[in-house]
């Protein structure tokens, strides 16, 4: 697996500088910012690359004490935005925010969500329970154990109707992702360092397979444990060339992967280091400039780019 990573810095006081978001409901109506790294435009018109660079580096500079803003219905700390810097290791909250916005964007575009993305807290639950329980004390999930993740009245739609269900996973300080195809009963492992799988990661993959089989029974009442067996498949995706871009690769899986071979013999393209940097910049700048950013004007003025944006 990946080598140990340094955690993003906090302020000298030891306090996380907080970007406070208004409410969880805000994200439910917010369109997803474009994650296309080739774009250099905003929703309000063309913006020069130098202006975007200035904004990006202002937002991803090392956190200072007492900086706080309100954004998007999520609690994002300055440590979170700092994680989008070049060579930064993406924080859990960045993955969470991007995933929720992707789903809302799909719903806005086509009227339904076909690619459900679990919160990273879903896999945190799987990992925690796998670490705590022994074989003799293993407890299958009941509906109340996972209601916050799967019930229609919590999500606003039925995930059993989704074509794919994604589960971003933070394990051993490395981001990877599971993609579940409920129709074909297949669980795909998308990992940009799958050539270095540890024994503990393989054990987690098997534990996750078991939990998704339990989810199948909960989602499809006509299924039983005996006919809910799924297949675990390791996907041949491009490998990252460093120890810090795993989170960016996961965001690209969430955005793009559908199992189709589109890039020679692979289901995902191989990204250059420049493309990864452009992706980081695009995501950060679009988040700041988004209409649902309650302090958009304040941040742009502090960054010294307010008059340069149209």
C-alpha positions as CSV (number, residue, x, y, z in Angstrom):
1,X,0.0,0.0,0.0
2,X,1.0,3.6,0.0
3,X,3.7,4.9,2.3
4,X,2.6,6.9,5.3
5,X,1.6,10.4,4.5
6,X,2.0,13.6,6.5
7,X,-1.4,14.9,7.6
8,X,-2.3,18.5,6.4
9,X,-1.1,21.2,8.8
10,X,-3.2,23.1,11.2
11,X,-2.7,26.5,12.6
12,X,-0.1,27.1,15.2
13,X,-2.7,27.1,17.9
14,X,-3.7,23.6,17.0
15,X,-7.1,24.7,16.0
16,X,-8.6,23.8,12.6
17,X,-9.6,27.0,10.7
18,X,-13.2,26.4,9.8
19,X,-15.2,27.0,6.7
20,X,-18.7,26.8,8.1
21,X,-21.5,25.9,5.8
22,X,-25.0,27.0,6.3
23,X,-26.9,23.7,6.4
24,X,-27.0,20.2,5.0
25,X,-30.0,21.1,2.9
26,X,-28.0,23.7,0.9
27,X,-26.2,21.0,-1.1
28,X,-29.4,19.4,-2.2
29,X,-30.1,22.2,-4.6
30,X,-26.6,23.1,-5.6
31,X,-25.4,22.2,-9.1
32,X,-22.1,20.4,-9.3
33,X,-19.1,22.5,-10.4
34,X,-17.5,21.3,-13.7
35,X,-14.7,18.9,-12.9
36,X,-13.2,19.1,-16.4
37,X,-9.6,20.1,-16.0
38,X,-9.4,21.5,-19.5
39,X,-11.9,24.3,-18.8
40,X,-10.7,27.8,-17.9
41,X,-14.1,29.5,-17.8
42,X,-16.6,30.2,-15.1
43,X,-20.4,30.4,-15.1
44,X,-20.1,34.1,-15.4
45,X,-17.8,34.3,-18.4
46,X,-14.2,33.7,-19.4
47,X,-11.6,34.2,-16.7
48,X,-7.9,34.5,-17.4
49,X,-5.7,31.7,-16.3
50,X,-3.5,34.0,-14.3
51,X,-6.6,35.1,-12.3
52,X,-7.6,31.5,-11.6
53,X,-4.0,30.7,-10.6
54,X,-4.1,33.6,-8.1
55,X,-7.4,32.5,-6.7
56,X,-6.3,28.9,-6.4
57,X,-3.1,29.6,-4.6
58,X,-4.8,32.0,-2.2
59,X,-7.4,29.3,-1.3
60,X,-4.9,26.5,-0.9
61,X,-2.2,28.4,1.0
62,X,-1.2,27.1,4.5
63,X,-4.1,27.7,7.0
64,X,-4.0,30.8,9.2
65,X,-5.7,31.2,12.6
66,X,-9.2,32.6,12.8
67,X,-10.1,32.3,9.0
68,X,-13.6,31.1,8.6
69,X,-16.3,31.3,5.9
70,X,-19.6,29.6,5.1
71,X,-20.0,27.3,2.1
72,X,-22.3,24.8,0.5
73,X,-24.0,23.1,3.5
74,X,-20.8,21.3,4.5
75,X,-18.3,21.9,7.3
76,X,-15.1,22.4,5.4
77,X,-12.0,23.5,7.4
78,X,-9.2,25.5,6.0
79,X,-7.2,22.3,6.3
80,X,-9.7,20.8,3.8
81,X,-9.1,23.5,1.2
82,X,-5.4,23.3,1.9
83,X,-5.5,19.6,0.9
84,X,-6.3,20.7,-2.7
85,X,-2.9,22.3,-3.1
86,X,-0.4,20.7,-5.4
87,X,0.8,17.4,-3.9
88,X,-1.8,17.7,-1.2
89,X,-3.5,14.5,0.1
90,X,-7.3,15.1,-0.3
91,X,-9.3,15.3,2.9
92,X,-12.4,13.2,3.7
93,X,-14.6,16.3,3.5
94,X,-13.4,17.2,0.0
95,X,-14.3,13.7,-1.2
96,X,-17.7,13.9,0.6
97,X,-18.6,17.3,-0.9
98,X,-17.6,16.4,-4.4
99,X,-19.5,13.2,-4.3
100,X,-22.7,14.8,-3.1
101,X,-22.5,17.5,-5.7
102,X,-21.9,15.0,-8.5
103,X,-25.1,13.2,-7.6
104,X,-27.1,16.5,-7.5
105,X,-25.7,17.5,-10.8
106,X,-26.8,14.2,-12.4
107,X,-30.2,14.6,-10.9
108,X,-30.5,18.1,-12.3
109,X,-29.3,17.1,-15.8
110,X,-31.4,13.9,-16.3
111,X,-33.9,13.9,-13.5
112,X,-32.7,10.9,-11.6
113,X,-29.6,9.6,-9.9
114,X,-28.1,6.6,-11.6
115,X,-24.7,6.7,-9.9
116,X,-25.1,6.7,-6.1
117,X,-22.0,7.7,-4.1
118,X,-21.9,6.6,-0.5
119,X,-20.4,9.1,2.0
120,X,-16.9,8.0,3.1
121,X,-18.5,7.4,6.5
122,X,-20.1,4.3,5.0
123,X,-16.8,2.6,4.5
124,X,-15.6,4.0,7.8
125,X,-18.4,1.9,9.4
126,X,-17.4,-1.2,7.4
127,X,-13.7,-0.8,8.5
128,X,-14.5,-0.1,12.1
129,X,-16.8,-3.1,12.4
130,X,-14.3,-5.3,10.6
131,X,-11.6,-4.3,13.1
132,X,-13.8,-4.8,16.1
133,X,-15.6,-8.0,15.5
134,X,-14.2,-11.5,15.5
135,X,-15.7,-14.3,13.4
136,X,-17.7,-15.7,16.3
137,X,-19.1,-12.3,17.2
138,X,-20.0,-11.1,13.6
139,X,-23.4,-9.5,13.3
140,X,-25.1,-9.2,9.9
141,X,-26.5,-5.8,9.2
142,X,-30.1,-5.0,9.8
143,X,-32.0,-2.2,8.2
144,X,-31.6,0.1,11.2
145,X,-27.8,-0.4,11.1
146,X,-27.5,1.3,7.7
147,X,-30.8,3.3,7.4
148,X,-28.9,6.6,7.1
149,X,-27.1,5.3,4.0
150,X,-29.8,3.5,2.0
151,X,-33.3,4.4,2.9
152,X,-35.3,6.3,0.3
153,X,-36.7,8.8,2.9
154,X,-33.2,9.7,3.8
155,X,-31.8,10.0,0.2
156,X,-34.8,11.2,-1.8
157,X,-34.5,8.2,-4.2
158,X,-34.2,4.4,-4.3
159,X,-30.6,3.3,-4.6
160,X,-31.7,-0.1,-5.7
161,X,-32.6,1.5,-9.0
162,X,-29.1,2.9,-9.5
163,X,-26.9,1.4,-12.2
164,X,-23.8,1.8,-10.0
165,X,-23.2,2.4,-6.3
166,X,-19.8,3.9,-5.3
167,X,-18.1,3.7,-1.9
168,X,-15.0,5.9,-1.5
169,X,-12.7,4.3,1.0
170,X,-9.9,5.7,3.2
171,X,-7.8,2.8,4.5
172,X,-4.2,2.8,5.7
173,X,-4.0,6.5,4.7
174,X,-4.8,5.7,1.1
175,X,-7.9,6.5,-0.9
176,X,-9.5,3.8,-3.1
177,X,-13.0,3.1,-4.2
178,X,-15.5,0.3,-4.6
179,X,-18.1,0.3,-7.4
180,X,-21.1,-2.0,-7.1
181,X,-23.2,-3.2,-10.0
182,X,-26.4,-4.5,-8.3
183,X,-27.9,-5.9,-11.5
184,X,-24.9,-8.1,-12.3
185,X,-24.0,-8.6,-8.6
186,X,-20.4,-7.5,-9.1
187,X,-18.3,-5.5,-6.7
188,X,-15.4,-3.7,-8.5
189,X,-12.2,-2.6,-6.7
190,X,-10.8,0.7,-8.2
191,X,-7.4,1.3,-6.7
192,X,-4.6,3.4,-8.2
193,X,-2.1,1.4,-6.1
194,X,-3.7,-2.1,-6.5
195,X,-0.3,-3.5,-7.4
196,X,0.8,-3.0,-3.8
197,X,-2.2,-4.4,-1.9
198,X,-1.5,-5.3,1.7
199,X,-3.0,-8.4,3.4
200,X,-5.1,-6.1,5.6
201,X,-6.5,-4.4,2.4
202,X,-7.4,-7.7,0.8
203,X,-9.1,-8.7,4.1
204,X,-11.1,-5.4,3.9
205,X,-12.1,-6.1,0.3
206,X,-13.5,-9.5,1.4
207,X,-15.3,-7.9,4.3
208,X,-16.8,-5.2,2.0
209,X,-18.0,-7.9,-0.4
210,X,-19.8,-9.6,2.5
211,X,-21.4,-6.3,3.6
212,X,-22.6,-5.6,0.1
213,X,-24.2,-9.0,-0.1
214,X,-26.1,-8.1,3.1
215,X,-27.1,-4.8,1.5
216,X,-28.5,-6.7,-1.5
217,X,-30.8,-8.6,0.8
218,X,-31.9,-5.4,2.5
219,X,-32.5,-3.6,-0.8
220,X,-34.2,-6.5,-2.6
221,X,-36.7,-8.3,-0.4
222,X,-37.1,-11.2,-2.8
223,X,-33.4,-12.1,-2.4
224,X,-32.0,-14.4,0.3
225,X,-28.5,-14.8,1.6
226,X,-28.1,-17.9,-0.6
227,X,-28.9,-16.1,-3.9
228,X,-27.2,-12.7,-3.0
229,X,-23.6,-13.9,-3.7
230,X,-21.6,-11.2,-5.5
231,X,-18.3,-11.4,-7.5
232,X,-15.3,-9.4,-6.4
233,X,-13.3,-8.0,-9.4
234,X,-10.0,-6.0,-9.3
235,X,-10.1,-3.5,-12.1
236,X,-7.0,-2.8,-14.1
237,X,-6.8,1.0,-13.7
238,X,-3.8,3.3,-14.3
239,X,-1.4,3.5,-11.4
240,X,-0.6,6.7,-9.6
241,X,3.1,7.7,-9.7
242,X,3.3,9.2,-6.2
243,X,1.8,8.8,-2.7
244,X,-0.4,11.9,-2.7
245,X,-2.8,11.8,-5.7
246,X,-5.0,8.8,-4.7
247,X,-7.9,11.1,-3.7
248,X,-7.9,12.8,-7.1
249,X,-8.0,9.4,-8.8
250,X,-11.0,8.5,-6.6
251,X,-12.8,11.7,-7.7
252,X,-12.2,10.7,-11.3
253,X,-13.6,7.2,-10.7
254,X,-16.7,8.8,-9.2
255,X,-17.1,11.1,-12.2
256,X,-16.1,8.9,-15.1
257,X,-15.9,5.1,-14.4
258,X,-18.7,3.0,-15.8
259,X,-16.9,-0.3,-16.6
260,X,-16.7,0.5,-20.3
261,X,-13.4,0.1,-22.2
262,X,-12.8,3.5,-23.8
263,X,-9.1,4.1,-23.5
264,X,-7.3,1.4,-25.5
265,X,-7.7,-1.6,-23.2
266,X,-8.6,0.2,-20.0
267,X,-11.8,1.6,-18.4
268,X,-10.0,4.8,-17.2
269,X,-7.4,7.1,-18.9
270,X,-3.9,7.6,-17.6
271,X,-3.6,11.1,-16.2
272,X,-0.4,13.2,-16.5
273,X,0.9,15.2,-13.6
274,X,-0.2,18.4,-15.3
275,X,-3.7,17.1,-15.7
276,X,-3.9,16.2,-12.0
277,X,-2.8,19.8,-11.1
278,X,-5.3,21.3,-13.5
279,X,-8.0,19.2,-12.0
280,X,-7.2,20.3,-8.5
281,X,-7.2,24.0,-9.6
282,X,-10.5,23.6,-11.5
283,X,-12.3,22.0,-8.6
284,X,-11.1,24.5,-6.0
285,X,-11.8,27.6,-8.2
286,X,-15.3,26.4,-9.2
287,X,-16.2,25.7,-5.5
288,X,-15.2,29.2,-4.5
289,X,-17.0,30.8,-7.4
290,X,-20.2,28.8,-7.1
291,X,-23.4,30.7,-6.5
292,X,-24.1,28.7,-3.4
293,X,-20.9,29.9,-1.8
294,X,-22.3,32.3,0.8
295,X,-19.0,34.2,1.1
296,X,-18.0,34.1,-2.5
297,X,-17.5,37.9,-2.7
298,X,-15.6,38.0,0.5
299,X,-13.1,35.3,-0.6
300,X,-12.6,36.8,-4.0
301,X,-11.9,40.2,-2.6
302,X,-9.5,38.8,0.0
303,X,-7.7,36.9,-2.9
304,X,-7.5,40.2,-4.8
305,X,-9.3,38.9,-7.9
306,X,-12.8,40.4,-7.4
307,X,-12.4,43.1,-10.1
308,X,-10.9,40.6,-12.5
309,X,-14.0,38.3,-12.6
310,X,-16.9,39.0,-14.8
